[in-house]
Amino acid sequence: MEFHHKFMKQALDCALLALQSGDVPIGAVVVHEGRVVGKGWNQVEKLKDVTAHAEILAMSSASDALQDKYLSTCSLYVTVEPCTMCAGAIELARVSRVFYGAHEPKTGACGSIRSILGSTKNTGSSVEEVYGGIMEEECASLLTRFFQGLRSESKKD
């Protein structure tokens, strides 16, 4: 488990970058042969792009680094359960393993509201393993802090 914590901590560092820029604090890293080859954090607000999710940006970065559109020998670590859009992109990129921190009861596509990744029904899936709950408290508390800040700002207005 220490191995997974190492990479989730790096994803949390990415999430902090999103938090600092005013975006929802979600971070992701792509790992290939024990080293990080791609990093991403939510930049939806910064880029004014609804597709600028941490997972998408991390996979794009990894594809650039590996010079390959397929990430079949890679694992993705993300602080929050991927949404439907990101799950689809993860499938298309052929990521083999996904590890996430906090469950996402409103948009999660790894079992919370949909089971796109890791589904037994998805027999053609490239994703071999999906594990949730890695450093869940740390990942969830970052989100809580962000949304509490938004609520307190809106009360001031």
C-alpha positions, 0 to 999 in steps of 0.5 A: 500500500505504501507504493500506492500512497507514494503516487496518490500523494503526488496526485494530491500535490497536483490537486493543491495546484488546482486549489490554488488557481481556484479550480476544484482540487482534483489531481492525477498522475500517470505512472509507467514502470514505477515513475510518473510520466504525466501529471494533471490537475483540474483547470476547467475554470482557468482554461474555461474548458469543461474538458480540462479535468485532471485525468484528461490532462495527465493522460495527455501529458503521459502520451506526450512523454511516451510518444504513444496515444495508448497507455496500456502499460500505465496506471492512473492515480486520481484523487477523486473517482473519475466521471463518465467523460474521464472514464471514457477517455481512460478506456480509449487510452487503454490505461490498465489500472486506475486507483482513486482516492475519494468516492464521488456520489454525484458523478462517479463512474467507477461504481458510485452512479455508473460502473464504466470502469472495472465493470464485469459487463464491460468485457472489452475493457482495457482497464484490468483493475480499479481500486478506490479509497486510497488516502480517501480522507485526505482526498475528500478533505481537500474537496470539503475545504474547497466547497466550504470556502465557496459557501463562505464566499457566497454568504459574503456576497 
